Amino acid sequence: MAWLPGGVGAHAIASTHDEVAINSSVELPQVTFVPPTDQQPNTEGAGSRGDCQQTNAIAHQSIAALLPAESYYGLTAKSHPVFLLQLTNIQAEVLTFTINNEKGENVYETSVPVEQGTGIVRVEMPEHAPSLEVDHLYEWGIIVPCSGQIRPDSPFVSGWVRRTDEPTLMLGTDHYPYPSVEMANQYGQAGIW
């Protein structure tokens, strides 16, 4: 018997010399994400004109904040969440990651070393950093320093996150044989990404 690579719903194929038998697909539960429906925060990113060689347009082509597509912000139940960025041919060695509260006050800032090229970068908010407070909205962003320094004309990309209470999970039910998929579905139904 030979197994072919696949993912969710992949077919198992058994072969002999003269015949091929195809087994039916394995049905796995769908995970549904329901984004928050609140209004957009009352600020938006910009960059002033100056002699910075990377513009906001270039930064937006090179850096994408990975956020829920149909929402102005994401929800997290974690006091120290992980943020994800997609980098494409970035022309910087170090980026600056910041988290500001609703008043624009800096809560956390760190340098993020960048390997040249393309990929997903994971930025973890460490336990020693101040905790995000429940029911508070935070702007997080990546700043591309100009000539190694953050300046008013430094391009940036940002997103928003709101901390929420940990959902009450109903795990271990008989109708869901896959606890991790069930947990992902329950988080998705609560709008937590």
SVG drawing of the C-alpha trace seen along z (x, -y; Angstrom):
<svg xmlns="http://www.w3.org/2000/svg" viewBox="-22 -66 44 73">
<polyline fill="none" stroke="black" stroke-width="0.4" points="0.0,0.0 1.3,-3.5 0.2,-6.7 0.3,-10.0 0.9,-13.3 -2.2,-15.3 -4.0,-17.5 -7.4,-17.8 -9.8,-15.6 -6.9,-13.8 -7.7,-10.5 -6.0,-7.3 -4.9,-5.4 -4.0,-1.7 -2.4,-0.2 -1.7,3.3 -0.3,4.3 -3.5,4.1 -6.0,1.9 -6.2,-1.3 -8.7,-1.6 -9.7,-5.0 -11.1,-5.3 -13.6,-8.0 -12.4,-11.3 -12.0,-11.7 -14.5,-14.4 -12.9,-16.8 -14.9,-19.6 -14.6,-23.0 -13.1,-25.8 -15.0,-29.1 -13.7,-32.5 -16.3,-35.1 -14.5,-38.6 -15.5,-41.3 -18.0,-43.8 -17.0,-46.9 -16.0,-50.1 -12.6,-51.0 -10.3,-52.7 -10.1,-56.5 -6.5,-56.6 -4.7,-55.5 -1.1,-55.2 0.8,-57.7 4.3,-58.9 5.5,-62.4 7.6,-63.3 11.3,-63.5 14.5,-61.9 13.7,-58.4 14.4,-56.0 11.6,-53.6 8.2,-55.1 5.0,-53.8 3.9,-52.4 7.2,-50.3 6.8,-49.3 3.2,-48.1 4.5,-46.0 7.3,-44.6 5.5,-44.1 2.0,-42.8 0.6,-42.7 -1.3,-39.3 -4.7,-40.3 -8.3,-39.0 -9.4,-40.1 -12.9,-41.4 -12.2,-43.2 -10.5,-46.4 -8.8,-44.6 -8.1,-41.1 -9.1,-39.7 -6.6,-37.9 -7.2,-36.2 -3.5,-36.3 -1.8,-38.9 1.4,-38.5 0.3,-37.6 2.3,-36.6 2.1,-38.8 2.8,-37.6 4.2,-39.5 4.7,-38.6 8.0,-40.0 8.7,-40.2 12.1,-41.3 12.5,-43.7 15.4,-46.1 16.2,-46.6 18.4,-44.6 16.3,-45.5 12.7,-46.6 11.2,-48.2 8.1,-46.6 5.8,-48.7 2.6,-48.4 0.8,-51.6 -2.4,-51.9 -5.5,-53.8 -4.0,-57.1 -1.0,-56.5 1.3,-55.8 4.0,-53.3 3.5,-50.0 6.2,-47.9 9.0,-48.3 11.7,-46.0 14.0,-45.5 13.3,-42.7 16.3,-41.4 15.4,-40.6 17.0,-38.0 17.0,-39.2 14.3,-37.7 10.8,-36.6 8.9,-34.8 6.7,-35.0 8.2,-36.6 6.9,-35.8 7.2,-38.6 6.5,-37.4 5.6,-39.8 7.8,-38.6 6.4,-37.8 8.5,-40.7 6.6,-43.2 3.5,-44.9 0.4,-42.7 -2.3,-43.7 -5.4,-44.6 -8.8,-43.0 -11.2,-45.2 -8.5,-47.5 -7.5,-48.3 -3.9,-48.4 -2.2,-49.5 0.8,-47.4 3.1,-48.1 6.4,-47.7 8.5,-50.7 11.2,-50.6 14.0,-52.8 15.5,-55.3 19.3,-55.3 19.2,-53.1 17.0,-55.6 13.3,-56.0 12.3,-59.4 9.0,-61.1 9.3,-60.0 10.0,-56.4 7.5,-54.1 5.4,-51.8 2.6,-49.2 0.2,-48.7 -2.8,-46.8 -5.0,-46.7 -5.7,-44.1 -8.2,-44.0 -7.6,-41.8 -10.6,-39.8 -11.5,-37.3 -10.5,-33.7 -13.5,-31.9 -15.2,-29.1 -14.4,-26.1 -16.6,-23.0 -14.0,-20.4 -14.3,-16.6 -17.8,-16.3 -18.6,-13.1 -19.5,-14.9 -15.9,-16.3 -13.3,-13.5 -10.6,-16.1 -10.1,-18.3 -7.6,-20.7 -9.9,-21.4 -12.8,-21.8 -10.8,-24.3 -9.8,-26.2 -13.4,-26.3 -14.6,-27.6 -11.9,-30.3 -12.9,-31.2 -16.6,-31.4 -15.6,-33.8 -13.7,-36.0 -10.3,-35.2 -7.5,-34.7"/>
</svg>
